[in-house]
Amino acid sequence: MRKFWLLSAILASILSLPGGAYAEDYVITIKDHHFSPKELTLPADQKIKITVKNLDSTPAEFESYDLNREKVVSANSDIVVFVGPLSAGSYGYFDDFHRDTTKGTITAK
């Protein structure tokens, strides 16, 4: 019983840390193999939740070397990507399946 109480206390303190919450839910859509918005501005030094919605009838990918993220977005579906806290600066992302047309930038300010 004591182990359960200790584990519960540790978990509660982790969940109550300020870094456990994210600032806002941002949305990036993919339509006709283009990201919208192409340039997304986010607050620096905060955890961010980004929902990527693929409105195309083919799969796409949200990939970023700068953010160390890579997720496939099935046709007509969405995914969630958590990033940050990000230092102020620019972070590129792209769709590896359609790299020539589907590129974007996240700017943290």
C-alpha positions in Angstrom: 0.0 0.0 0.0 2.8 2.4 0.8 4.4 1.8 -2.6 1.1 2.7 -4.3 0.9 5.9 -2.2 4.5 6.9 -3.1 3.9 6.2 -6.8 0.7 8.3 -6.7 2.5 11.2 -5.0 5.3 11.1 -7.6 2.9 11.0 -10.5 0.8 13.8 -9.1 3.8 16.0 -8.7 5.0 15.3 -12.2 1.6 16.2 -13.7 1.4 19.4 -11.7 4.7 20.8 -13.1 4.2 23.9 -15.2 6.0 22.2 -18.2 3.2 19.6 -18.3 0.7 21.8 -20.1 0.8 23.2 -23.6 0.1 26.8 -24.6 -2.5 26.4 -27.4 -3.6 23.9 -30.1 -2.4 25.1 -33.5 -3.6 23.5 -36.7 -1.8 23.0 -40.0 -3.7 21.6 -42.9 -2.5 19.8 -46.0 -4.5 20.4 -49.2 -3.4 19.8 -52.8 0.0 18.9 -51.4 0.5 22.3 -49.7 0.7 23.3 -46.0 -1.6 26.0 -44.7 -0.4 28.1 -43.1 2.9 27.9 -44.8 4.5 30.0 -42.0 3.3 29.4 -38.5 4.3 31.7 -35.6 4.3 30.2 -32.1 5.3 31.5 -28.7 8.8 30.6 -27.7 9.6 28.7 -24.5 6.3 26.9 -24.3 5.1 23.4 -25.1 2.9 23.4 -28.2 0.3 21.0 -29.5 0.0 21.0 -33.3 -2.8 19.1 -35.1 -1.9 18.3 -38.7 -5.0 17.7 -40.9 -4.5 16.0 -44.2 -7.4 17.0 -46.5 -5.9 15.1 -49.5 -6.9 11.7 -50.7 -3.3 10.5 -50.5 -1.1 10.1 -47.4 1.3 12.8 -46.4 4.0 13.2 -43.9 4.9 15.9 -41.3 8.6 15.8 -41.1 11.1 18.2 -39.5 14.8 17.6 -39.0 14.9 20.8 -36.9 12.1 19.6 -34.6 13.2 15.9 -34.7 9.7 14.8 -35.7 8.4 12.5 -38.4 4.8 11.3 -38.6 2.7 10.0 -41.5 -0.7 11.5 -41.9 -3.1 9.1 -43.6 -5.5 10.4 -46.3 -8.4 12.5 -44.9 -7.2 12.2 -41.3 -5.2 14.0 -38.8 -2.3 13.6 -36.3 -1.1 15.4 -33.2 2.5 16.5 -32.8 3.8 18.0 -29.5 6.9 20.3 -29.8 8.8 22.5 -27.5 9.5 24.4 -25.5 11.2 25.9 -28.5 13.9 28.6 -28.3 13.3 31.7 -30.4 14.1 30.9 -34.1 12.9 29.2 -37.3 12.2 25.5 -37.7 11.5 24.0 -41.1 9.1 21.2 -41.8 8.0 19.3 -45.0 6.1 16.4 -46.5 8.7 13.9 -47.5 6.2 12.3 -50.0 5.7 15.7 -51.8 8.9 17.5 -50.9 8.8 19.8 -54.0 5.5 21.5 -53.1 4.9 20.9 -49.4 7.2 22.9 -47.2 6.6 25.2 -44.2 8.3 27.1 -41.4 7.5 27.4 -37.7 8.8 30.6 -36.1 9.1 30.7 -32.4 9.0 34.3 -30.9 
